[in-house]
Amino acid sequence: LCVLPPLRVQRGACAMTRVRLLGRMELFQPAPVKPGEVAIGNYLSYGVLCAVAGGLLVLLLTFGLGVPVFGSLSVFLGMLALLILCSLGIGFIISMISSSEQQAAQIAMLVLIASVFFSGFLVSLDTIVWPVRAVSYALPATYAIRTLQDVMLRGVLRTPGDIAVLGVFSVLFFVATLVLFRREFRAR
């Protein structure tokens, strides 16, 4: 469940790169649309797509495979929403700083690999040495995995600060996306 959002990073990473390379960014400039509106539209469209995919995955996990959700459903869904926002934000940032679609896909795959190996998904964070563990705490997936494990399997939220950290990440990534969109609009 937590590996799917980093895959959303790749989807977001290729989004604006493709728009820029196809010359569609020039269509936005004379249009009566602001950079913030384009960013929010991208967040909404890709967010709905990711929420549907995530919802189907949750249904498959809970009803198809019998994975329990012992904790609060609202905390569970809120954590997934924050993880989607973080993943899309990272993807949009990658797409705005990349010069090609291939470069965006490669950077997104590096984020995916880091999220799988350093977020506590495969290996417990306690077994990772400290210089490398710092990378773990810079990844939103680390906080989501810990919270989702607590909510789904333990039924109790042991680290409520993780939700706040993901909320801060979401806001920071959204602001960075807005700044990069505005820069892209001015550059043309």
N, C-alpha and C positions, 0 to 999 in steps of 0.2 A: 504494500500500500504506500509506503514511503519512497519507494524507488520510482513509482509512476510520476510524481511531480518533477523530479529531475529530468524525466523524459519530456515533460512539458517545457522545461527550460529550452530544450532543443527546438521545440515547435515555436516558442516565442523568439528564440534567437534567429530563426530564419525568416520570421515575419517581416520585419521592417527592412532587413537586408534585401529581400526579394522586391519589396516595394520600391526601394531606392534604385536597385539595379534595373528594374523594368521602366524606370522613368516616371513612375506614378506619383512621386513626391512633388513633381512640378504641377500636377493637377490639384494638389492641396493648396498651393500658395495663392493662386488667384481666387480660390473658392472662399466663401464666407465661413470658414472653419478655423478655429484656433488650434494651436498645437496641443493644448490641454484636452480639447474635445477629441482630437485624434487619438491621444494616449488613452483616454477613458474609454473610447469606442473599442480600441484594441483590447484593453483589459476586460471589458464586458463580453466581447465576442469570444475571445479565447478562454475567458473565465467560465462562461456558460458551457463551452465545449469540454473543458477540463472537469467541471462539476458533474456533467452527465457521465463522462468516462469514469470519474471517481465513484459516483453513485452506483453505477453498474458493477464496478469492482467490489464495492462494499456489499452489495446484494449477493454477488457471487461468493464472497468470502463468508458472510454470515449464514446464508441459506444453503449455498451449494457445498461449502466445505465445513460448515459448522463451527467457524471461529466465533467465539463468544464476544459480546460487548457487555462487560459487567458494570462499567461505570456510566456516567451521565452521557446521554446521547447528545445533549446540547454542547458539552465540552468537546466531545468527539467530532461533531460536525463543524464546530468553530475552529478546531485545530486544523481540520482538513481545508477549510476556507482560507485560513491564514497561510497554510503551506502552499496552496494554489497561488495566492497573491505573491508570496515570496518567489516562487518558481517563475511565474510570469515576469515579475520585475527583473530578476536576474537575466532571463532570456531577452527581454527588451533592451536591457543595458548592453548585453553582448551584441545584439543586432545593430545597435546604434554606434558601437565603437569598432565594429568589424568592417573591413573593406570589401569582403566578398562573402557569398553564401557558404563557400567551403570553409573559410576561416571561422565563420560563426558556428558552423556545425562542429568543427574541431574543438573550439573553445567550450562549446556546450557539452561535448563528450568528455572533456577533461573535468568539467564540473560534475557530470554524472559519475565518473569513476571516483572522484574524490568523495562524493556523497555516499557511494556504496562502501568504499573501503575505510573512510575515516569518520563516519557519522555514528558508528555503533551498530550498524545494520548487520555486518558480518562478524566483526570482532568487537568485544566489549571495550569501552573506552578506558577501562582500568588497565588493560594490557598494552595500551599505546603509550610510548614514552612521551615525556612532556614537550619537547620541541615540536613533535608531530601532532600532539594532542591539541596544540593551539590552533592548528588548521581545523580540527574537528569542531571547535567552538565558534569558528567563523562560518560554519555551514548551517543553514536553517534546518536541514534534514536531521541534524543531531538533536535539536530540541523537539522536533515533531516526533521522531522515533521514540524518544524517552517518554513523552506525554502519551502517545498512542499506546505504547506498551502498558503504561500505568492504567489508562482508562479502559482499554479493551481487556487486558488479561488480569489485572489486579483489582479493578473496580474502584480505585482510589487515586487521586491526583497527588503524588508525593512532591512534585516540584511545580507549583503553580507559576513560578517566575518564568518558566519556559514559554508560557503563553504570552507573557508580556514581552519577552525577547523576540518572539516571532512577530508580534504586533509592531515592535520598533523596526525590525528588519523590513516588514511590509511597507511601512511609512517611508523609511529611508530609500528603499528601492523605487517606490512610486515617485518620490521627489526627484531622485536621480534620473528616472525615465522622463519626467516632465522637462527637466533641465536639458537633457540630451535632445528631446524632440524640439524644443525651442531653438536650440543651437542648429539643428538640421534645417528647420524652416528658415532661419536667417541666412544660412550658408548659400542658399540657392538664389 
